[in-house]
């Protein structure tokens, strides 16, 4: 008589909406292999996978769906009938997984733990309104909904803007200009050898998107892909943009494999409109862009052109042409621009025969060489005396300033005024700071660029029981980990086996300065400098005499160093953490330290 009656089925959308996490599938997709917690989704089509002790299901958040695979440890739990289709689960540990070959497009969520939220649902949940509620009233509106905003062209092809693309669309076609095309690179993985190439496409609205072409697409279309030409591109896949490597400000990037279609556009097109807006950066602001992957464009006057030179690349022993050019803008700062390849031989020669021309250079790399410097890359574009409508006023103003005062004005190098880690990184520039300054109370987002600073600090603790080093590939230029198999060493990265390995440091230590303390990560070169011994020699001591090994590590404690430290926010299991890494170190320059202290006393630092 006291039995509790069964709960009635919950079919109301409002009740389901309270259970399911809005945009939960998108959150999983954007986690980029980092496990996240507490995402509630509806489970559809739950079934055991063939020839596997795992279950799979379709995960639904009411707007989007994706495949989910449950870990083997959950097999018994699912086989017992605990979870039924249409149930709502809170995924307490889930990560987005891609196959090694990204061109295959295979991706799914890997679920290692979950909690039941609602097991009484009998219908598929959707935030989308019913057909009768959302059906457009006019034929034009119906056509727009069906085509996703695609508009027919004079050739009969329907195309849509790059801005309208998203990863959840079906068939789409864009009409865009190939604005840049990178070099074709080769790689090797478990599936064999492959090829990859990065291109950039811009449509008539000036919206750009980065696309990665894989082997089959390269073999099929590389011959027709000419920078400056317009193409119809379709049947590619879209994914959230990796801002660490993307060269555009688009939220998404494109992947083009053998299934894609690329056709030359034979229509009359206003190619002038197919230009990504310039993102101009003043020379005095370039230091903020050091090592940033975001596009950097510069408008400046050429004040000096160097002779054509060359260097030999260590990677492939080929010779590369280069030329140094000095630029100046109305911030009264100068910067050295390195022109590479055809930029050095063709446009560099043109600049050498001109007097103070105004140039605009798109997609530059900013580095900390000599304080601040810039250089061209494969996707860069250099225009002499630009006439683009968006630049006309800026070019005229810069020319007027240079003719009036810039030609005779006192100028300063863009790297001047930046504290430099003398000896700690060959003059790489970074602001002088402290350990407390490198660890502000508010942790920046993971998408923020790393902060770099120079610190004078003392190593106060190095734990001897930590993994001090790892076994690496003995091949020069390859520092990947190797594992021992039958007395030999196997490298998974290049699928090769070696008779020996080389040991490389990767360790943590505790630093202190006058403001506070911090745990930092060290890699091989910096650890060798601080410990004063190679990883191979330290390993030999450890094998021979563990007590001597500990004494050798303790001997490196309480030594003071000038350190260049990078601070980067990383996300792990939904939490943001700050990671400090030493990128350069050297014994302190006490004369420079004394000058710095004097400047602090005088209020000049």
MOBELNOR-V629668 format. One record per pair of residues at least 24 apart in sequence whose ideal C-beta (glycine too) atoms are under 6 Angstrom apart, sorted by sequence separation. I is the first residue (numbers start at 1). J is the second residue. D is the distance in Angstrom with one decimal. If there is no record, write none. Layout:
I_J_D / I_J_D
This chain:
235_259_5.4 / 236_260_4.7 / 321_345_5.3 / 430_454_4.9 / 474_498_5.4 / 561_585_4.9 / 562_586_5.3 / 89_114_4.5 / 90_115_4.5 / 176_201_3.9 / 177_202_5.2 / 235_260_4.8 / 303_328_5.0 / 323_348_4.1 / 359_384_5.4 / 531_556_4.9 / 176_202_5.8 / 235_261_5.0 / 360_386_4.7 / 474_500_5.7 / 530_556_5.7 / 562_588_4.6 / 90_117_5.1 / 176_203_4.5 / 234_261_4.8 / 300_327_3.8 / 301_328_5.1 / 357_384_5.4 / 358_385_5.8 / 474_501_5.9 / 300_328_6.0 / 357_385_5.9 / 474_502_4.8 / 560_588_5.8 / 88_117_4.3 / 233_262_5.4 / 300_329_4.5 / 88_118_4.0 / 471_501_4.2 / 472_502_5.3 / 505_535_5.0 / 231_262_5.4 / 232_263_4.5 / 504_535_5.8 / 87_119_4.5 / 472_504_4.5 / 503_535_3.9 / 231_264_6.0 / 232_265_5.7 / 343_376_4.8 / 421_454_4.7 / 503_536_5.2 / 25_59_5.9 / 231_265_5.8 / 469_503_4.6 / 86_121_4.2 / 230_265_4.1 / 347_382_5.2 / 419_454_5.5 / 469_504_5.9 / 25_61_4.7 / 86_122_5.8 / 210_246_5.4 / 340_376_5.2 / 469_505_5.0 / 470_506_5.9 / 503_539_5.3 / 24_61_4.1 / 210_247_5.6 / 336_373_4.8 / 337_374_5.2 / 338_375_3.9 / 339_376_5.6 / 358_395_5.5 / 210_248_5.1 / 25_64_4.2 / 46_85_5.1 / 69_108_5.3 / 217_256_4.5 / 230_269_5.0 / 335_374_5.9 / 343_382_5.9 / 468_507_5.1 / 208_248_4.3 / 217_257_5.6 / 224_264_6.0 / 358_398_5.9 / 20_61_5.5 / 25_66_5.1 / 44_85_5.8 / 67_108_4.2 / 68_109_4.3 / 69_110_5.6 / 70_111_5.0 / 71_112_4.5 / 162_203_4.8 / 209_250_4.8 / 216_257_5.6 / 221_262_4.5 / 358_399_5.9 / 20_62_5.6 / 161_203_5.7 / 216_258_2.9 / 372_414_4.2 / 68_111_5.5 / 210_253_4.8 / 211_254_3.8 / 212_255_5.3 / 213_256_4.7 / 214_257_4.7 / 217_260_5.4 / 372_415_4.4 / 43_87_5.3 / 161_205_5.4 / 163_207_4.8 / 371_415_1.6 / 162_207_4.3 / 209_254_5.7 / 211_256_5.6 / 370_415_5.9 / 42_88_5.3 / 43_89_5.7 / 181_227_5.4 / 283_329_5.0 / 305_351_5.0 / 162_209_5.0 / 178_225_5.9 / 284_331_3.9 / 305_352_4.4 / 371_418_5.5 / 462_509_4.6 / 40_88_6.0 / 245_293_5.9 / 247_295_5.6 / 283_331_5.4 / 178_227_5.4 / 282_331_4.7 / 284_333_4.4 / 302_351_5.5 / 461_510_3.9 / 40_90_4.7 / 283_333_4.2 / 459_509_5.3 / 460_510_5.4 / 178_229_5.9 / 39_91_4.9 / 283_335_5.0 / 460_512_4.8 / 177_230_5.0 / 457_511_4.2 / 458_512_5.4 / 37_92_5.4 / 301_356_5.4 / 302_357_5.3 / 457_513_4.2 / 526_582_4.8 / 529_585_5.2 / 175_232_5.6 / 301_358_5.6 / 302_359_5.9 / 35_93_5.7 / 371_429_4.3 / 173_232_5.8 / 174_233_5.3 / 526_585_4.9 / 35_95_4.3 / 368_428_4.5 / 520_580_4.4 / 521_581_4.7 / 522_582_5.1 / 173_234_4.0 / 299_360_4.7 / 368_429_4.7 / 518_580_5.7 / 520_582_5.3 / 62_125_5.1 / 298_361_5.3 / 62_126_5.3 / 63_127_5.2 / 31_96_4.9 / 62_127_4.0 / 297_362_4.8 / 28_94_5.9 / 469_535_4.1 / 29_96_5.7 / 28_96_5.4 / 208_276_4.3 / 295_363_5.0 / 296_364_4.8 / 19_88_4.6 / 204_273_4.7 / 204_274_5.8 / 206_276_5.9 / 296_366_5.4 / 167_238_4.3 / 206_277_5.5 / 330_401_4.7 / 167_239_5.6 / 202_274_4.9 / 165_238_5.8 / 202_276_5.2 / 157_232_5.8 / 290_366_5.4 / 40_117_5.5 / 289_366_4.3 / 332_409_5.8 / 334_411_5.1 / 290_368_4.9 / 435_513_5.0 / 332_411_5.3 / 333_412_5.8 / 334_413_5.6 / 335_414_4.3 / 434_513_5.7 / 436_515_4.0 / 286_366_5.5 / 435_515_5.7 / 436_516_4.4 / 28_109_5.0 / 333_414_4.7 / 434_515_4.2 / 435_516_5.0 / 42_125_5.2 / 328_411_6.0 / 435_518_4.6 / 287_372_5.1 / 286_372_5.0 / 464_550_4.6 / 100_189_5.3 / 464_553_4.7 / 100_190_6.0 / 101_191_5.5 / 175_265_5.9 / 462_553_5.3 / 299_394_5.9 / 462_557_5.8 / 177_274_3.8 / 19_117_5.3 / 459_557_5.8 / 19_118_5.2 / 459_559_5.6 / 301_402_5.0 / 458_560_4.7 / 64_168_5.7 / 456_562_5.5 / 455_563_5.1 / 16_125_4.4 / 10_120_5.1 / 454_564_5.5 / 455_565_5.7 / 9_120_5.0 / 103_214_3.7 / 11_123_5.9 / 155_267_5.5 / 453_565_5.8 / 7_120_5.7 / 9_122_5.4 / 154_267_5.2 / 153_267_5.8 / 452_566_5.2 / 450_566_5.0 / 451_567_4.5 / 450_568_4.2 / 446_569_4.8 / 444_569_5.3 / 446_571_4.8 / 443_569_5.7 / 438_565_5.8 / 286_414_5.4 / 438_567_5.1 / 283_414_5.2 / 105_237_4.9 / 456_588_5.5 / 443_576_5.0 / 430_564_5.7 / 443_578_5.6 / 424_562_4.7 / 425_564_5.1 / 424_564_5.2 / 421_564_4.5 / 103_257_4.0 / 292_449_5.4 / 425_584_3.2 / 424_584_4.3 / 424_585_5.6 / 424_586_4.1 / 421_584_5.7 / 423_586_3.8 / 422_589_5.1 / 422_592_5.9 / 183_378_5.6 / 182_378_4.7 / 180_379_3.6 / 243_447_5.5 / 30_240_5.2 / 34_571_5.4 / 37_574_5.3 / 35_573_5.2 / 36_574_5.0
